[in-house]
Amino acid sequence: KKQERRSWISVAWRLCNLSMSAFLSLATYVQMNDPDAGVWMAAYGVPAVLSGLVGLDPHVTETLPWRRTSDLHVMLSVAVVAMLGWRLDRERLWEIFHQEEGREFSGLLLTTVWLLLCRHSGRAPVGTLRVLTAVAVTVFPVVAWLYYHGNEELRSSWPAHCKTAI
């Protein structure tokens, strides 16, 4: 019975990583018409690849290249999230999904949380709490994306490059 539970948890963990890899790949793709596309394509593309690798082999998180790439991405993302968060707070911009800086803040925060969630997941069997958290983190951006892209009123204040991506 315990082996059966471990098997379910392992499959769920891999599926979450493959799902996040697909989502982050889509996020990478829609950056192509952004004025600073290269920066944002790297911001989403690197975690997309790292998540895909974890989905294929969870033990990859224990390799030096995966860890160093993840650590560098998290470090840079945290710095940018802090700057964007400070700017959003300073300008009293609370409806963050209506502001480009807010969407950038949210996207980088998502990639940071995801990579930290993946960290050392190959060291020992992934537990139920981590998988449940992964499911929640995986489902939220997909639902939010569908909601915002399905709601024309919410998209009305977006810049043109955000409206034409998909």
C-alpha positions as CSV (number, residue, x, y, z in Angstrom):
1,K,0.0,0.0,0.0
2,K,2.8,2.4,0.9
3,Q,4.6,1.6,-2.4
4,E,1.3,2.3,-4.3
5,R,1.0,5.7,-2.6
6,R,4.7,6.5,-3.5
7,S,4.0,5.5,-7.1
8,W,1.0,7.9,-7.3
9,I,2.9,10.7,-5.7
10,S,5.9,10.2,-8.1
11,V,3.6,10.2,-11.2
12,A,1.8,13.3,-9.9
13,W,5.1,15.1,-9.3
14,R,6.3,14.3,-12.8
15,L,3.0,15.3,-14.4
16,C,3.1,18.7,-12.5
17,N,6.6,19.3,-13.8
18,L,5.7,18.4,-17.4
19,S,2.6,20.6,-17.1
20,M,4.6,23.6,-15.8
21,S,7.1,23.0,-18.5
22,A,4.4,23.2,-21.1
23,F,2.9,26.3,-19.4
24,L,6.2,28.1,-19.1
25,S,7.0,27.1,-22.8
26,L,3.7,28.8,-23.8
27,A,4.7,31.8,-21.6
28,T,8.1,31.9,-23.4
29,Y,6.4,31.8,-26.8
30,V,4.0,34.7,-26.1
31,Q,6.9,36.9,-25.2
32,M,8.1,37.0,-28.9
33,N,6.3,40.3,-29.6
34,D,7.3,42.0,-26.3
35,P,9.6,45.0,-26.6
36,D,12.2,43.2,-24.5
37,A,11.4,39.7,-25.7
38,G,14.9,38.2,-25.2
39,V,14.9,38.9,-21.4
40,W,11.4,37.5,-20.8
41,M,11.9,34.5,-23.1
42,A,14.9,33.5,-21.0
43,A,13.0,34.3,-17.8
44,Y,10.3,31.7,-18.8
45,G,12.3,29.4,-21.1
46,V,15.0,28.4,-18.5
47,P,12.5,27.2,-15.9
48,A,10.5,25.5,-18.7
49,V,13.5,23.4,-19.6
50,L,14.5,22.8,-16.0
51,S,10.9,21.7,-15.2
52,G,10.8,19.5,-18.2
53,L,14.0,17.8,-17.1
54,V,12.5,17.2,-13.6
55,G,9.4,15.7,-15.3
56,L,11.6,13.3,-17.2
57,D,14.0,12.5,-14.4
58,P,13.3,13.9,-10.9
59,H,16.9,13.0,-9.8
60,V,18.2,15.7,-12.2
61,T,17.8,18.2,-9.4
62,E,20.8,16.7,-7.8
63,T,23.1,17.4,-10.7
64,L,25.5,20.4,-10.6
65,P,24.3,21.9,-13.9
66,W,20.7,21.8,-12.9
67,R,21.3,23.2,-9.5
68,R,23.6,26.0,-10.7
69,T,21.2,27.0,-13.5
70,S,18.3,27.0,-11.1
71,D,20.2,28.9,-8.4
72,L,21.3,31.6,-10.8
73,H,17.7,31.9,-12.2
74,V,16.2,32.2,-8.7
75,M,18.8,34.7,-7.6
76,L,18.2,37.0,-10.6
77,S,14.4,36.5,-10.4
78,V,14.3,37.4,-6.7
79,A,16.3,40.6,-7.4
80,V,13.9,41.6,-10.2
81,V,10.8,40.6,-8.2
82,A,12.1,42.8,-5.3
83,M,12.6,45.8,-7.6
84,L,9.2,45.3,-9.3
85,G,7.4,44.8,-6.0
86,W,9.0,47.9,-4.6
87,R,7.9,49.9,-7.7
88,L,4.3,48.5,-7.6
89,D,4.1,49.4,-3.9
90,R,5.6,52.8,-4.3
91,E,3.2,53.7,-7.1
92,R,0.3,52.1,-5.2
93,L,-0.5,49.7,-8.1
94,W,-2.6,47.1,-6.4
95,E,-4.4,45.5,-9.4
96,I,-1.2,43.9,-10.5
97,F,-2.6,41.9,-13.4
98,H,-3.7,45.1,-15.0
99,Q,-0.2,46.5,-15.0
100,E,2.7,45.1,-17.1
101,E,5.0,45.3,-14.1
102,G,2.5,43.3,-12.1
103,R,2.3,40.6,-14.7
104,E,6.1,40.5,-14.9
105,F,6.3,40.4,-11.1
106,S,3.8,37.5,-10.9
107,G,5.5,35.5,-13.7
108,L,8.9,35.8,-12.1
109,L,7.5,35.0,-8.6
110,L,5.8,31.9,-10.1
111,T,9.1,30.7,-11.7
112,T,10.9,31.3,-8.5
113,V,8.4,29.4,-6.3
114,W,8.4,26.6,-8.8
115,L,12.2,26.2,-9.0
116,L,12.4,26.4,-5.2
117,L,9.7,23.7,-5.0
118,C,11.7,21.5,-7.3
119,R,15.0,22.0,-5.4
120,H,16.3,18.7,-4.1
121,S,13.2,16.9,-5.1
122,G,15.5,14.1,-6.5
123,R,17.3,13.6,-3.2
124,A,14.5,11.6,-1.6
125,P,11.0,10.5,-2.5
126,V,8.7,13.5,-2.9
127,G,6.1,13.8,-0.2
128,T,2.4,14.4,-0.3
129,L,2.6,18.1,0.9
130,R,5.1,19.0,-1.9
131,V,2.9,17.3,-4.5
132,L,-0.3,19.0,-3.3
133,T,1.5,22.3,-3.4
134,A,2.8,21.5,-6.9
135,V,-0.7,20.7,-8.0
136,A,-2.0,24.0,-6.7
137,V,0.9,26.0,-8.2
138,T,0.4,24.2,-11.5
139,V,-3.3,24.8,-11.7
140,F,-3.4,28.4,-10.6
141,P,-1.5,30.0,-13.6
142,V,-3.4,28.0,-16.1
143,V,-6.8,28.9,-14.6
144,A,-5.7,32.6,-14.3
145,W,-4.4,32.6,-17.9
146,L,-7.7,31.1,-19.2
147,Y,-9.7,33.6,-17.1
148,Y,-7.9,36.7,-18.3
149,H,-7.7,35.6,-21.9
150,G,-11.4,34.8,-21.9
151,N,-12.4,38.1,-20.3
152,E,-12.2,40.9,-22.9
153,E,-12.9,43.6,-20.3
154,L,-9.8,42.6,-18.2
155,R,-7.6,42.6,-21.3
156,S,-8.8,46.1,-22.5
157,S,-6.0,47.9,-20.6
158,W,-3.2,45.7,-21.7
159,P,-0.6,47.0,-24.2
160,A,-0.9,45.9,-27.8
161,H,1.9,43.4,-27.6
162,C,0.1,41.5,-24.8
163,K,-3.2,41.4,-26.8
164,T,-1.7,39.9,-30.0
165,A,0.4,37.1,-28.5
166,I,-2.4,34.5,-28.7
